[in-house]
Amino acid sequence: MTRKNPKPFLKLATPLACAAALALTACGGGGGGNDPFTMAAIGDVPYGSSPTDTAQFKALPTFLQALDADQDVSFAVHLGDIHSGSEYCTEDYDRAIYQYFSALKHPLVYTPGDNEWTDCHRAKQGGGTYNAATGTIDYKLDANGNPMGYANGDPVKNLELIRSIFFAQPGKTLGGSMAVHSQATEFDPKYPSDKNYVENVWFEKSGVLLFTVNLPGSSNDTVPWYGAPAMSDAQKQEVADRSAADLHWIDTAFNRAVANQDYAVVIQMQADMWDLTQTQAQLAQYQQFIDKIAQRAKDYGKPVLLFNGDSHIYRSDNPLVQGSPCIAEPSSGAAAVACSDDAYANQPHGYNVPNFHRITVHGSTMPLEWLKLKVDPNYSTSAHATATRFGPFSWQRMQPKL
C-alpha cells in the first residue's frame, strides 16, 4: 500500500509501563519444562519504487543469508507483501521470490500480503482502470498487447497463483522442513469452503502456539477492484468467504492452545488493523477480527503476541488497552522512541486486554531489517512489559550489513 508520513513522535523515549506486566503475573500456566527458542520475523520486503527499481530485490539474497546464518534462530516468518504497490504482479516475479525463500536453511512460514494479490487490480501493479464511459476495465497492456500483470490483475486468480507456488504442498514450510497444520486439511466440516485457505496454518514450538491468517491490507480487500464504483459480486464473495474462514481459523488456533495448555500464542498477519494512516471508516472491516482476537485472548488469559506488517514502521504497543505505552521508529531504521499517538483510538471499541501485545515489523525501506524474537517460558509470569520485552517474549531489531 502507498503510505503517507506517520504522525510525529515525541523526542524522548520512555519505557513501557509495568502495569501491563502485573496482569501477566496470572498468565503463566504450563510450559515450565519447555526450552527457550528464537525466531525471526520479516515483512514488506523486498520493495521497489517502480517496476524497474530492483535494489531491494537484488539485496534480498544477501539479507536472507544473513538471517539464515544466525544459529540462534529456529525458524522465520514473512508477514506478506513480497513486492511494493508500485510493482507489477507477475508469475516470473513470484517464482523468483519463491526460489529465494526455498534456499533458506531455516524453515520459513509465509502469509500473503495485499500487494501480491489483493491490490494486483491496480494499474500501477499491472491491472487496469475502470472506464466510467464504457463501464468496462481498461487493462494495462504492453507494446504487444499482452497484459502487464498476471491474469489482468484479477485478485482471485493472483491468490490462486500464490497458492500454487508457495503453498503447493499443504503443511510444508518454505526453506527448511518444519511441520505445520493447514486449514486445507484441518477445516471444520461445517464450513467446507474453508479448505481453500491452504495458506492459513498453525504450529507449536516448545509450548507456544503460532498461527497465520490471510488478512490483507486495503481495508480487507474491500476497496473496489480496478477503481469501479462498487465491489463486484466476485469481490464480495472473496471477502465474505475468506473473512469467515479466518474467523474460524482464529477459533481453531485458540482452541488448540487451550487444549494443549500452551503458555503463549503468537498471531501472524499482514494487515495493520489499527493503521494510523487510515481513517476509522477505512479500518471498519477489521473490527470483526479484533473483536474475535480480543475475546479469545481475554478468555485465554495468557500472553498473546500479534505480528503484523503493512504500515512499514516498527512499532511496539498494545492497541487493546486505551492509552497503553508505545514506542516506534521516528524514521527508517532509527532507534524507537515514545509514540505521540494511540492506536487504540483507531479502533475504540471498549477493549481492555492487558495480556495482549502487538509488534509491527519494519518494512519497505532501507536498511532492510528483521526482528529477532526470543521466547523463554521462565519469563512468562515475571517479566515486565518494556520496550523490548512482553511476557515470555524479548526481541531486538537486526539490520545486517548488505
Order of alpha helices (4+ residues) and beta strands (2+ residues): alpha-beta-alpha-beta-alpha-beta-beta-beta-alpha-beta-beta-beta-beta-alpha-alpha-beta-alpha-alpha-beta-beta-beta-beta-beta-beta-beta-beta
